[in-house]
Amino acid sequence: MPTIAQSERAALADLFEALGPDAPTLCAGWTTADLVAHLVVRERRPDSLPGVRLGAFAGHTDRVRLGALRERGFERLISELRSGPPRLSPFGLPGVDGLANTAEMFIHHEDVRRAQDGWEPRPLGPAVQKELWGTLRAARALLRSAPTGVRLVAPGHGERIAKPGEPMVKVAGEPAELVLFCFGRQEHARVTIEGDTEAVARLRGTDLGV
C-alpha cells in the first residue's frame, strides 16, 4: 500500500506529463517545468536545500534548479520525480519520505491543480485528511508571521491554537484546506475565516508558511 507521499508524488508526475512544461502553478513566477526541477533538486542535491529558506543561499539554489532543467529536460525530471528519492539522499532514509514529503507533495500537487481553470477540491479519504491534520502540529512555525492569533478548526478532527494572541481569528475547514492556508495559499484554500474584519483581512494578506 503506497503512502500518501508516494500517491501524491505519482499523481503529480502524471499531472506534469498531462500539462507539459509551460503550465502555470501557484508558485509565483514558476511554470510546471520550474516546479518539477525544484522537487527533484530538493531530493538529489542537498547542497541546494539552504537556499529554499535562506535568502543568502537562494542564488545557488536557483542555479542548481535551472541547471538541472537545462541539462536533463522536463521529461527526464518527471521520471526522476516519479522514481522517488535516491538511497543516498537524506529523503531516501527509511521513514523520512513520509515525514518530509506528505505535505510537500500534496501542496505542490495542488499548486499545479489550482492554477488551472475550473479546478475544484479533490475528494480525499478520511485517512488522508487525518494525516494532513497531523502535519499541522507544525502550524505554529508556519504561522509565526501571522499578525493575529489563529485557531484552526477541522470538524471531525479537532482544533488547535496555532498561534496565541489577540485578536484571535478562527480558520475552519477540512485538514487539506487548512494545510494549504497555513502554507501560504490563502487565496486558493476553501476555508471559512471568522473574527474582526480588519484582522481577517490582515491575516489573508500575510505571507505565511516556510
BAFI-3210 file (N, C-alpha, C; in Angstrom, 3 decimals, decimal comma, padded with zeros to 6 digits):
// residues 210
n [1|2|3|4|5|6|7|8|9|10|11|12|13|14|15|16|17|18|19|20|21|22|23|24|25|26|27|28|29|30|31|32|33|34|35|36|37|38|39|40|41|42|43|44|45|46|47|48|49|50|51|52|53|54|55|56|57|58|59|60|61|62|63|64|65|66|67|68|69|70|71|72|73|74|75|76|77|78|79|80|81|82|83|84|85|86|87|88|89|90|91|92|93|94|95|96|97|98|99|100|101|102|103|104|105|106|107|108|109|110|111|112|113|114|115|116|117|118|119|120|121|122|123|124|125|126|127|128|129|130|131|132|133|134|135|136|137|138|139|140|141|142|143|144|145|146|147|148|149|150|151|152|153|154|155|156|157|158|159|160|161|162|163|164|165|166|167|168|169|170|171|172|173|174|175|176|177|178|179|180|181|182|183|184|185|186|187|188|189|190|191|192|193|194|195|196|197|198|199|200|201|202|203|204|205|206|207|208|209|210]
n.u [000,844|000,762|002,240|000,809|002,442|003,764|001,617|000,703|002,962|003,088|000,672|001,115|003,293|002,001|000,256|002,019|003,019|000,685|000,067|002,346|005,426|005,004|002,847|000,944|001,609|000,853|003,067|004,818|005,814|006,755|006,675|005,296|007,580|009,606|008,781|008,865|011,599|012,507|011,490|012,865|015,583|015,599|015,551|017,781|020,037|021,419|022,952|021,579|019,473|019,595|019,065|016,369|015,039|016,653|017,652|020,265|021,432|019,884|020,475|022,342|020,739|018,801|020,429|021,238|018,767|017,879|019,979|019,634|017,214|017,911|019,948|018,876|016,210|012,614|011,023|012,764|013,196|010,642|010,508|012,521|011,432|009,168|010,349|011,216|013,106|016,671|018,681|020,913|020,220|019,139|016,385|015,873|016,215|014,909|011,553|011,746|010,764|007,940|007,589|008,776|007,682|004,908|003,210|004,615|004,433|001,650|000,905|002,299|001,192|-001,391|-000,685|-000,248|-002,704|-004,607|-003,915|-004,934|-007,631|-010,999|-010,695|-011,476|-011,764|-010,278|-011,904|-010,949|-009,946|-010,795|-008,469|-006,389|-007,048|-006,800|-004,035|-002,986|-003,992|-002,435|000,040|-000,147|000,705|002,943|002,071|002,432|004,992|004,633|002,857|004,143|004,551|002,056|-000,270|-002,119|-003,776|-004,372|-006,758|-007,140|-009,602|-010,866|-013,521|-014,532|-011,970|-010,605|-009,272|-006,885|-004,856|-003,041|-001,517|-000,980|-002,560|-004,032|-006,043|-008,009|-008,358|-010,504|-009,978|-011,457|-012,022|-011,622|-008,888|-007,033|-007,476|-006,829|-004,111|-003,155|-003,832|-002,215|000,284|000,566|-001,174|-003,513|-005,448|-006,403|-007,377|-010,080|-011,589|-013,272|-013,232|-013,304|-013,738|-012,511|-013,024|-010,935|-008,711|-009,017|-008,657|-005,986|-004,681|-005,272|-003,750|-001,114|002,187|002,459|003,687|006,673]
n.v [-001,193|002,104|005,000|008,168|010,232|008,943|008,353|010,928|011,910|010,273|010,976|013,681|013,577|012,383|014,487|016,548|015,414|015,422|018,143|019,419|021,405|024,161|025,082|027,051|027,560|027,785|028,743|031,572|032,960|030,562|027,930|024,684|023,265|024,549|023,877|021,037|020,710|021,938|020,137|017,750|018,507|019,273|016,791|015,476|017,053|017,947|020,174|022,286|022,821|024,779|027,247|027,235|028,296|030,303|033,450|034,234|032,079|031,605|032,203|030,250|027,962|028,483|028,436|025,749|024,484|025,532|024,649|021,862|021,599|022,527|020,720|018,123|018,138|018,356|015,947|013,916|014,800|014,502|011,720|011,153|012,362|010,729|008,286|008,599|009,554|009,100|006,448|007,430|009,947|012,215|012,129|009,599|007,893|005,385|005,922|008,687|009,839|009,822|011,496|013,916|014,487|014,230|016,542|018,209|017,040|016,904|019,646|020,829|019,378|020,410|023,048|022,955|021,886|023,824|026,097|025,910|026,501|026,195|024,467|022,274|021,296|018,141|015,016|013,638|010,868|009,768|008,842|010,165|012,838|012,794|012,316|014,607|016,526|015,879|016,852|019,474|019,897|021,339|023,878|026,246|027,170|027,647|029,730|031,830|034,400|035,466|038,117|038,048|036,208|032,706|030,246|027,007|024,986|021,872|020,216|017,187|016,344|017,957|020,774|023,438|025,837|027,588|029,817|031,788|034,770|038,079|040,114|037,103|034,875|032,672|029,903|027,705|024,465|021,615|019,381|019,280|021,693|023,508|022,990|023,983|026,674|027,393|027,063|029,256|029,521|031,114|032,400|030,402|028,403|026,570|027,656|028,834|031,954|033,540|036,408|039,591|042,047|043,620|042,255|039,749|040,429|041,282|038,909|037,297|038,578|038,197|036,899|033,647|030,468|028,497]
n.w [000,000|-001,034|000,506|001,557|000,708|-001,414|-003,137|-003,776|-005,022|-007,337|-008,587|-009,049|-010,806|-012,994|-013,620|-014,316|-016,705|-018,231|-018,511|-019,530|-019,936|-019,643|-018,199|-015,829|-012,291|-008,755|-007,515|-007,378|-010,402|-011,408|-013,760|-014,635|-015,380|-013,920|-011,345|-011,207|-011,500|-009,157|-007,214|-007,777|-007,522|-004,857|-003,546|-004,520|-004,521|-001,878|-001,177|-002,155|-000,503|001,706|000,445|-000,084|002,044|003,061|002,194|001,594|000,361|-001,806|-004,470|-005,274|-005,050|-007,026|-009,300|-009,340|-009,692|-012,203|-013,770|-013,633|-014,992|-017,530|-018,287|-017,987|-018,789|-019,124|-019,315|-018,390|-015,797|-014,706|-014,717|-012,833|-010,573|-010,256|-009,625|-007,054|-004,049|-004,176|-002,709|-001,365|-000,697|001,908|002,041|001,259|003,357|005,607|006,386|006,238|003,886|004,101|006,332|005,520|003,061|002,784|003,189|001,422|-001,200|-001,486|-001,302|-003,471|-005,554|-005,461|-005,995|-008,706|-009,715|-008,822|-010,111|-012,590|-014,895|-013,760|-011,571|-008,840|-005,382|-004,568|-003,784|-000,796|001,127|004,537|005,889|004,594|005,109|007,885|008,199|007,015|008,750|010,944|010,084|010,706|013,236|013,216|012,827|014,267|013,661|010,953|011,006|012,161|011,266|011,244|011,750|013,724|016,393|015,844|015,459|014,525|013,090|012,426|011,528|012,969|013,322|015,111|016,958|017,219|018,878|016,843|016,746|019,476|020,717|020,401|018,240|018,141|015,477|013,824|011,806|009,694|008,284|006,066|006,843|004,653|003,330|005,318|005,594|003,146|003,497|005,715|004,656|003,058|000,897|000,894|-000,725|-002,326|-000,749|000,504|002,945|005,925|007,530|010,581|012,591|013,791|011,319|010,168|011,184|009,987|007,286|007,341|008,047|005,842|003,920|004,605|004,230|004,623|005,946|005,210]
ca.u [000,000|001,614|001,981|000,195|003,504|004,009|000,451|000,698|004,094|002,707|-000,382|001,729|004,062|001,020|-000,272|003,085|003,040|-000,524|000,035|003,524|006,373|004,749|001,602|001,160|001,462|000,638|004,376|004,962|006,846|007,204|005,865|005,412|008,985|010,349|008,380|009,408|013,035|012,657|011,225|013,937|016,818|015,430|015,848|019,009|021,152|021,266|023,602|020,658|018,387|019,563|018,519|014,905|014,511|017,578|017,913|021,686|021,811|018,859|021,080|022,907|019,619|018,225|021,355|021,174|017,464|017,870|020,938|019,016|016,211|018,604|020,766|018,131|014,959|011,357|010,578|013,642|012,942|009,410|010,866|013,277|010,461|008,322|011,115|011,420|014,455|017,687|019,039|021,933|019,625|018,506|014,979|015,785|016,323|013,631|010,607|011,895|009,925|006,602|007,631|009,185|007,074|003,441|002,708|005,316|003,858|000,249|000,804|002,725|000,158|-002,456|-000,149|-000,467|-004,137|-005,410|-003,527|-005,615|-009,023|-012,072|-010,328|-012,302|-011,060|-010,412|-012,398|-009,858|-010,462|-010,560|-007,079|-005,559|-007,345|-006,232|-002,578|-002,720|-004,224|-001,255|001,157|-000,341|001,360|003,974|001,409|002,932|006,116|004,117|002,081|004,901|004,434|000,653|-000,426|-003,200|-003,864|-005,052|-007,284|-007,501|-010,698|-011,164|-014,623|-014,282|-010,557|-010,196|-008,870|-005,678|-004,388|-001,823|-000,731|-001,658|-002,549|-005,273|-007,333|-007,960|-009,115|-010,805|-009,894|-012,083|-012,144|-011,036|-007,437|-006,304|-007,604|-006,072|-002,698|-002,880|-003,894|-001,052|001,482|000,591|-002,074|-004,775|-006,431|-006,896|-007,816|-011,506|-011,772|-014,037|-012,436|-014,170|-013,035|-012,541|-012,902|-009,596|-007,762|-009,157|-008,025|-004,535|-004,222|-005,351|-002,734|000,235|002,967|002,561|004,426|008,116]
ca.v [000,000|003,293|006,045|009,355|010,931|008,228|008,529|012,307|012,007|009,647|011,781|014,922|013,243|012,225|015,799|017,222|014,858|015,821|019,583|019,898|022,192|025,599|025,386|027,858|026,985|028,809|029,222|032,805|033,007|029,241|027,025|023,278|022,854|025,055|023,171|019,676|020,826|022,202|018,932|016,778|019,041|019,231|015,453|014,922|017,970|018,511|021,474|023,333|022,980|026,023|028,353|027,189|029,135|031,370|034,288|034,327|030,923|031,407|032,244|028,924|027,039|028,761|027,970|024,284|024,125|025,849|023,760|020,541|021,680|022,692|019,561|016,860|018,307|018,182|014,547|013,139|015,225|013,835|010,327|011,129|012,626|009,547|007,180|008,858|009,972|008,034|005,899|008,235|011,220|012,194|011,786|008,178|007,109|004,782|006,740|010,133|010,286|010,128|012,644|015,149|014,713|014,162|017,889|018,772|016,543|017,321|021,086|021,152|018,822|021,412|024,240|022,777|021,730|025,016|027,160|025,676|026,942|025,256|023,488|022,051|020,416|016,697|014,252|012,921|009,951|010,109|008,578|011,246|014,051|012,627|012,502|016,018|017,227|015,644|017,703|020,822|020,074|022,363|025,097|027,446|027,665|028,142|030,951|032,738|035,770|035,899|039,337|037,813|034,848|031,836|028,967|026,131|024,077|020,889|019,406|015,750|016,073|018,685|022,164|023,786|027,215|027,527|030,960|032,556|036,214|038,785|039,426|035,712|034,593|031,246|029,417|026,383|023,758|020,277|019,466|019,584|023,125|024,216|022,851|024,952|028,018|027,636|027,120|030,475|029,508|031,588|032,754|029,207|027,423|026,651|027,722|029,967|032,718|034,347|037,276|041,008|042,226|044,089|041,191|038,727|040,939|041,272|037,521|036,832|039,216|037,984|035,810|032,570|029,278|028,472]
ca.w [000,000|-001,062|001,478|000,968|-000,030|-002,662|-004,008|-004,269|-005,959|-008,601|-009,215|-009,517|-012,010|-014,073|-013,980|-015,072|-018,058|-018,948|-018,763|-020,225|-019,144|-019,621|-017,497|-014,629|-010,954|-007,731|-007,070|-008,153|-011,431|-011,811|-014,566|-014,235|-015,545|-012,760|-010,125|-011,181|-011,255|-007,722|-006,432|-007,995|-006,938|-003,396|-003,048|-005,077|-004,313|-000,527|-001,064|-002,586|000,458|002,486|-000,314|-000,122|003,119|003,433|001,037|001,277|-000,457|-002,833|-005,792|-005,573|-005,248|-008,344|-010,341|-009,388|-010,268|-013,629|-014,408|-013,770|-016,051|-018,810|-018,632|-018,032|-019,515|-018,401|-019,259|-017,512|-014,418|-014,274|-014,429|-011,587|-009,507|-010,087|-009,032|-005,635|-003,656|-004,219|-001,396|-000,699|-000,291|003,231|001,871|000,978|004,584|005,986|007,136|006,034|002,774|004,610|007,239|004,855|001,752|002,738|002,910|000,260|-002,449|-001,550|-001,570|-004,835|-006,439|-005,508|-006,664|-010,140|-009,978|-008,554|-011,034|-013,863|-014,924|-013,434|-010,548|-007,653|-004,439|-004,768|-002,641|-000,133|002,132|005,943|006,303|004,046|005,877|009,222|008,148|006,742|010,018|011,771|009,677|011,254|014,541|012,982|012,364|014,944|012,869|009,688|011,227|013,021|010,761|011,270|012,545|014,679|016,888|014,883|015,940|013,415|013,416|011,386|012,046|012,966|013,602|016,306|016,785|017,941|018,813|016,053|017,181|020,515|020,538|020,151|018,181|017,724|014,262|013,635|010,426|009,741|007,014|006,083|007,050|003,415|003,046|006,350|005,234|002,081|004,090|006,578|003,816|002,269|-000,266|001,458|-001,745|-003,006|000,247|000,765|004,394|006,429|008,493|011,425|013,522|013,479|009,871|009,828|011,496|008,948|006,064|007,542|008,002|004,450|003,107|005,146|003,633|005,618|005,541|005,418]
c.u [000,886|001,247|001,306|001,230|003,756|002,854|000,410|001,823|003,694|001,653|000,179|002,552|003,133|000,514|000,762|003,098|001,849|-000,496|001,216|004,318|006,003|003,474|001,892|001,050|001,169|001,952|004,765|006,125|007,294|006,175|005,992|006,848|009,818|010,044|008,922|010,906|013,306|012,510|012,342|015,233|016,762|015,853|017,225|020,229|020,995|021,912|022,682|019,593|018,419|018,909|017,015|014,317|015,396|017,985|019,362|022,145|020,858|019,451|021,654|021,786|018,987|019,137|021,311|019,872|017,448|018,855|020,366|017,999|016,868|019,306|019,950|016,790|013,746|010,979|011,460|013,419|011,654|009,708|011,617|012,363|009,650|009,061|011,395|012,857|015,446|018,093|020,019|021,432|019,104|017,040|014,776|015,926|014,962|012,775|010,658|010,967|008,532|006,581|007,871|008,357|005,559|002,863|003,325|004,659|002,401|000,140|001,202|001,805|-000,974|-001,975|-000,353|-001,965|-004,870|-004,976|-004,216|-007,071|-009,967|-011,751|-011,393|-011,513|-011,299|-011,098|-011,258|-010,443|-010,110|-009,116|-006,150|-005,784|-006,734|-004,724|-002,225|-002,981|-003,022|-000,079|001,048|000,067|002,446|003,370|001,944|004,117|005,636|003,447|002,837|004,796|002,994|000,488|-001,518|-002,991|-004,651|-005,472|-007,745|-008,557|-010,969|-012,273|-014,363|-012,852|-010,061|-009,911|-007,606|-005,404|-003,045|-000,917|-001,515|-001,634|-003,929|-005,049|-007,174|-008,878|-009,301|-010,761|-010,380|-012,169|-011,609|-009,525|-006,657|-006,332|-006,843|-004,572|-002,336|-002,896|-002,616|000,249|001,419|-000,283|-003,458|-005,837|-007,066|-007,352|-009,294|-011,729|-012,735|-013,207|-013,366|-013,329|-013,226|-012,222|-011,498|-008,554|-007,807|-008,463|-006,506|-003,982|-004,225|-004,205|-001,306|000,903|003,205|003,434|005,913|008,828]
c.v [001,252|004,276|007,223|010,133|010,265|008,407|009,931|012,524|011,455|010,473|013,089|014,678|013,061|013,581|016,616|016,730|015,339|017,291|020,096|020,898|023,650|025,994|026,198|027,033|028,132|029,336|030,399|032,742|031,662|028,553|025,611|022,772|023,313|024,233|021,748|019,712|021,089|020,920|017,904|017,242|018,981|017,877|014,941|015,817|018,633|019,878|022,616|023,647|024,291|027,188|028,344|028,148|030,347|032,166|034,337|033,195|030,707|031,394|030,901|027,931|027,240|028,257|026,448|023,841|024,359|024,976|022,371|020,533|021,762|021,397|018,281|016,969|017,887|016,711|013,714|013,524|014,621|012,388|010,215|011,433|011,380|008,420|007,386|009,206|008,823|007,619|006,780|009,616|011,121|011,799|010,308|007,297|006,561|005,730|008,219|010,641|010,672|011,364|013,948|015,483|014,612|015,530|018,451|018,334|016,948|018,791|021,397|020,515|019,840|022,724|024,154|022,708|023,070|026,239|027,023|026,124|025,817|024,241|023,424|021,185|018,946|016,062|013,426|012,073|010,365|009,898|009,678|012,524|013,963|012,863|013,961|016,865|017,060|016,511|019,104|020,932|021,140|023,707|026,350|028,035|028,266|029,495|031,979|034,188|036,288|037,108|039,220|036,470|034,011|030,547|028,166|025,147|023,181|019,982|017,912|015,371|016,798|020,143|022,399|025,282|027,174|028,701|031,706|034,045|036,776|039,848|038,000|035,515|033,086|030,916|027,969|025,781|022,349|020,402|019,830|021,074|023,954|024,129|023,882|026,377|028,316|027,699|028,258|030,497|030,008|031,827|031,537|028,121|027,639|026,537|028,856|030,633|033,639|035,159|038,725|041,215|042,649|043,006|040,094|039,174|040,913|039,861|036,993|037,386|039,004|036,799|034,745|031,441|029,445|029,192]
c.w [000,000|000,043|000,767|000,170|-001,377|-003,645|-004,601|-005,276|-007,328|-009,334|-009,767|-010,775|-013,208|-014,554|-014,739|-016,525|-018,869|-019,353|-019,577|-019,399|-018,923|-018,898|-016,240|-013,360|-009,986|-007,160|-007,958|-009,136|-011,957|-012,695|-013,997|-014,379|-014,360|-011,517|-010,088|-010,948|-009,775|-006,913|-006,575|-007,332|-005,417|-002,827|-003,457|-004,937|-002,944|-000,367|-001,471|-001,541|001,240|001,751|-000,454|000,899|003,449|002,198|000,629|000,350|-001,628|-004,240|-006,207|-005,856|-006,617|-009,463|-010,472|-010,054|-011,781|-014,406|-014,621|-014,901|-017,425|-019,238|-018,794|-018,757|-018,700|-018,233|-018,328|-016,050|-013,877|-013,903|-013,105|-010,392|-009,218|-009,370|-007,547|-005,307|-003,738|-002,821|-000,645|-000,301|001,136|003,145|001,578|002,202|004,983|006,820|006,843|004,931|003,271|005,477|006,485|003,629|001,702|002,397|001,643|-001,052|-002,585|-001,959|-003,007|-005,880|-006,588|-006,131|-008,170|-010,447|-009,898|-009,358|-012,386|-013,766|-014,506|-012,355|-009,452|-006,689|-004,764|-003,574|-002,055|000,988|003,550|006,380|005,804|004,842|007,283|009,208|007,873|007,989|010,943|011,381|010,273|012,719|014,438|012,616|013,036|014,181|011,551|009,828|012,063|012,559|010,793|012,180|013,608|015,351|015,892|015,570|014,730|013,871|012,215|011,908|011,886|013,278|014,847|016,010|017,590|017,802|018,105|016,341|018,248|020,174|020,304|019,083|017,660|016,519|014,142|012,149|010,431|008,343|007,149|006,253|005,794|003,110|004,079|006,085|004,169|002,626|004,867|005,807|002,801|001,039|000,149|000,399|-002,390|-002,039|000,545|002,281|004,708|007,523|009,255|012,393|013,129|011,991|009,453|010,082|010,442|007,664|006,177|007,460|006,580|003,603|003,552|004,445|004,704|005,089|005,771|004,287]
res [m|p|t|i|a|q|s|e|r|a|a|l|a|d|l|f|e|a|l|g|p|d|a|p|t|l|c|a|g|w|t|t|a|d|l|v|a|h|l|v|v|r|e|r|r|p|d|s|l|p|g|v|r|l|g|a|f|a|g|h|t|d|r|v|r|l|g|a|l|r|e|r|g|f|e|r|l|i|s|e|l|r|s|g|p|p|r|l|s|p|f|g|l|p|g|v|d|g|l|a|n|t|a|e|m|f|i|h|h|e|d|v|r|r|a|q|d|g|w|e|p|r|p|l|g|p|a|v|q|k|e|l|w|g|t|l|r|a|a|r|a|l|l|r|s|a|p|t|g|v|r|l|v|a|p|g|h|g|e|r|i|a|k|p|g|e|p|m|v|k|v|a|g|e|p|a|e|l|v|l|f|c|f|g|r|q|e|h|a|r|v|t|i|e|g|d|t|e|a|v|a|r|l|r|g|t|d|l|g|v]
***
